[in-house]
Each structure stands twice: as structure tokens, then as C-alpha cells.
Amino acid sequence: MLWPRAARRETAHERTRMTTAPHIPPEPQSESVPALRRAVRVLDFVGAAPHPPHAADIARALGLPKSTAHGLIACMVELELLTRGADGTLRLGSHLMRWAGGFLGQTDMVSAFRDVLAESPALGDHTVTLSLLDGTDVVYLACRNSPAPLGITFRIGMRLPAQFTATGKAVLATLPPARVAALLQGPWPAGLTPHSVAGLPDLTRELEETRARGFSIDDGQVREGMVCLGAAVRDHSTLEDGPATAGIAISLLAHEASETRRAELAGHLTRIAAALSSRLGAG
């Protein structure tokens, strides 16, 4: 449909925002329960957008009629699935956190992660995260952020490309190379920093190094000036040398990450990963 001329006026900031917004595939025409599917697509879009979008941004990106998008979004705001700012932009709502809290409360891995950390004071001053591989991303299940500034705050539910993260590399390193290549055969994600691994050949070399040393390294690939070390976690469903269930990582500032300090922290991290794996029933 054609948009009114006034609705098509955008500031330079809005144009930049939309060019960096996530790609959402077109809505299948034959899907059942279309309203529910549209709501999920709206939530996915808002959750992945680099800046809080307006309703018009969502309608345009998802190919929804303007009236349909506004009606759906109004209902989602009413149900607290979305929240609308004073400037009309939209963010994920608090109702989602109730669902997330229920899910995490039922997840033994998160409870075990917290217990193991509480018993491991050696990493008490550092940010430690737990994440799962979901497609080509890692999703953060638990985070203990340290008071030291890293320039980034890890949040439950946060998603990042697995190729760039310490937990992602730790999990990918447990997969056969052919499976890694098949998983990452799509378009390579834009780098988060100039140091982000640029393609599969470079990542393959990193994963070989990870297998050899026993832990992964993100050296400024997620955030410049930050180093993360990662280790694989397994549970009762995986063999001792099989694909990992999850990954844990420790983050610190680059100027703190001397080779000696990295080796010391990696030793603590791999022991914690082994303790967590044992608690989860890994062989």
C-alpha cells in the first residue's frame, strides 16, 4: 500500500536506525493463527532492533497494513508485552519477564550455575555469564555482572552472534567442523568491532586453537578493550567429548588480561565448567 506523504518523512537518525534494524522474513501467507504469529514477529523485531522502533517502523519492516499493526501493538501494550515511551517508541514489556522468570526458575542449569559460582570465590570480582547456542546466536541464561566497568552489561535473554563470543566459540569448538560449516553457511553477521572474526576460515582456525588449549578467547570481538574466556558445559544428555550443552565465560578489561592472568583465570573457569557439568550429570 502507499503511505501518506507525511508518514514517509524520516529524519537522518530514523533512516540510519532502519538500515541497521534486523531482517525479518516476510509473513507466510498460509500460516494458521496469523494474529499470534504476527505478535511473535513484532516481539522478535522489537527485541532485536538496535534502537526502540515506532509503530510505523514495525509495520514497514514486517509488511503489515498500518491499521493492523497499530491495532496489534495497542493490544500488546495493554497486555504489557510491549511498553510505549513518551516519544512513541516501543520496547519489550514487563510481562515477558514474568515468562522468562518462570522458565529460568524451572531450569536446573541456571540454579546449578549460581550454586557453583557461590562456591567459587576465585572469580568473585569478575563478570561471569552462562549461555546456550540457539541457531547461530548465543542466548544468555544467567549473568553475574561485576561492579567493574566493561562498557557492556550482559542481560538475561540477550543474543549475540556465536562466532564472536567466548561462550559461542567454546560450544562451537565441541561440534564437528562439518557441522559448524553447515550451521554457519548463511550470511556472515556484521562485526561488532573491527576485531570480530571475519569469516568461516578464520573462525575454523580459532576453534582449532580452542580445542588445543581447552578454552576459548574473545579478544575484543564483542567489545573493544574487553577480553572474555570461555569454557564448554555438558549435561547428562551429552558424552564426555560430545557437543556441549552450554558455555560459561568470564569477562575482564584488556589491560588486566596478561598471558599469566589469562592462564590463571582459564584454570579457574575450566574447573568451574567441569564442576557445573558434573552437577548436571555429565559423564
N, C-alpha and C positions, 0 to 999 in steps of 0.2 A: 504494500500500500504506500501511497505518497504521504509524506509527513508535511504538515503545515510549515510554511517558510520560517515562522518564528521558532518552531521547535527544532529546526535544523541549525540554528546559530549556536556555535560552540566556542568557548574560549580556547586559547592555545593549550592551557592546562588540561582541559577536558579532552582535546584531541590526543594529547600525549597519554593521558590516562587510558583511553580506549585502545590505543595502539599497543599498549602493554598488558591489556586485560587478557584473561585466559581464553583459549579457544574452547567453545562448547559446541559439540556436534549438533547438526540440525535435528529437530524433533522427528522421530519416526512417525509416519502417517498412520500406521496400522496398530499402534500401541493401545492396549486397554488401560482403563483408569487414567485418562490423559491429565486430569487436574492434579492428581498425586504426582505423576511423572514430571509435570511442569514445575510443581513446587520443589521437587528434589533438584531439578536442574537450576532453579533460581537459587537455592541454598548453595549448591556447588559453585555457581558463578560468584555469588557474593563472598563466599568463603575463600575463593582463590584470587579474587580481584586485588591488584596492588594498591588500589585506593577505593574507599567506600563509593559505590556507584549510586546514581539516581535511578528512579524507576524507568526513565526513558532510555538510559544506558542498557538496562537489563532487557527491555523489550526489543531494542535494536539488536543486541548481541544474540539473543535467543530466537529472534524471528517471530516474536509474539505480537498479535494485534495490541494496539495501545490500550484499548478498553479491557481486554483480557488480562494484560499484565497488571494494570492498576487495580482491578478487582481482586486478583490473586494476591498481590502484595498487601493490599489493605487487610485481607483476611489473615495473612501470615503475621502482620504487625499486631493485629488483635490477639492472636494466639501466642504472641511473644516468640515466634520463630524468627522474626526479624524485628529490629528496632530502628526507628527513623530519627535521625538527628535534626537539630534545629534548621540546618541548611538543606534538609530534604534528602540527604544521603542515607543509605541503608547499610546496616551491619547485622551480623548474626545475633539472634536474640537469646535471652537467658533460658528459655525453655529447652534449648538444645543442651545446655549444661546439665539440666536435670537428667536427660537421657544419657549423656556422657558419664555423669556420676554413677548412674545405675549400672552402666556397662562396666566401668572401671571397678566398681565395688564387687562385681562378680568375676573379675579377672584375677586369678590366683597369681599370675606373673607379676602384676603390679604390687600386690601385697608382699610377695616374696622379695621383690626388688627393694622395697622400702625396708624390710626387715634386715636384709643383707647389708644395706648401706648403714643402717643404725649400728650394726655390729662391726663396721669397718671404719674406724676413725681416721685412718690414714688419708682418706680423700675428703675429709670434712670441710676443707677450705675451698673446694673446687666444685664447679658445676658438673653434675653427672646426669645423663639422660638415658632413657630406655625407649627404643623404637622398634617397630615392625616394618617389614618390607610389604608394601601394598602396590602391586604393579611395578612401576618404575620409580615410585616415590618411597620415602620412609615416612611413617606417621608416628609422632611422638606420643607415647602412652603415659610416661611419667617423667618428671623433670625436678631436679633439686638444684635450683639456681643459687649460686654463691653470691655474697654481697659485693664481690669484686666486679667492677665494670668490664664487660666483654664487648660491648657495642651491639649485643643481640640478647634477647631474652627468649629462651625456649619455653613453649607453651604446650600443654596437652592438646592434642588434635592438630598441631602444626604439621605441615607437609613440606618436604624439601626433596629435590631430585636425589635419588640414592647415589648417583655417580659422584656427587660432590661431598657427601657426608662421611664421617668416620664410621658411624653405625651401618650406613648403606654399604660401604666398601667391605666392612667386616662380614656382613651377611653374604654379599655377592661373592666374596672370596671362597665361601664354602660351597658354591654351586659349580658344576662342571662348566668349563669355558664355553662349550657349545650352547649350554642353556643361558648363560649370560648374554651371549651374542644374539640369541633368539629373543630374549626379553627386551634387549635394548636396540632392536633393529629399526625402530621408528625414528622420527626426527630427534636430533640431539638437543637437549634443553639449552637455552641461553645461559651462559656462565653467570654465576652470582658475583664473581670477582675476576680480575684478569688472570688469576692463578687457577681457576676452575679447570678441571681436566677437559680437554677439547674434543675428544672423540674416543671411540672404542679401542683403537690400538694403544693409546696412552693409558687408558683405564686398564686394559689387559696387563700391561707391564706393572701397574700399581698393584693389581690383585695378585700377581705372581710374587711381588715383594712382600705383600701382606701375608701370604701363605708361608713364606720362608721365615719371616720374623715372628709370626704369631699374633700380630696386632696390626691394625690399620692406622693410617695417618691422613688427616685432612690438614694440610699446611696452608691455611689462608684461602681455601677454596670456597668456604661458605661466608667467611667474613675476614677481610684483610686484618692482619695483626692478631688473629686468633688461631691457635693450634688445637686440634682435637685428636685424641687417640681412641680407637675403638676395638672392641672385642666381641666375638660371637657368643650367643647364648643358645643352648639347646634344651629341649624338654623330653618327656617320656616318649614322645612320638618320633624322635629322631635318633639315628645311630650316632655313636661317638664321633665319627668322622663324616657324618652326613650333613645335609643342608641345615643351616642354623634356623632357629625359630625367631630370633630377635637379635638385637645388638645393644650393647651399652657403650657409652663414650664419656670421656672426661674432657673438659674444655679449659684452656688456660691461655693467657696472653703470650704472644710470640717471644717477648723478651724474657719470659720465665722458662721457656722450653729449650734449655740447653740439652745437648745429647745425653748428658748424665741424668738430668732431671727427667727427660722423656723415658729413659730406660727404667728409672726408679718408679715412676708413675705407671708405666706399662706393666711392670711386675705386679703392682697392687691391683690394677684393673683386670688383668687376666686371672688373678686369683679370685677376685670378686665374681667375675663371669663364670668361673668354674664352680664357685660356691652356689651361685644362683642356678646354674644348670643342674647341679646335684639336687638342690631343693625342689626343682621342677621335675625330678625323676629321670634325668638323662642318664644313660648308661655309662 
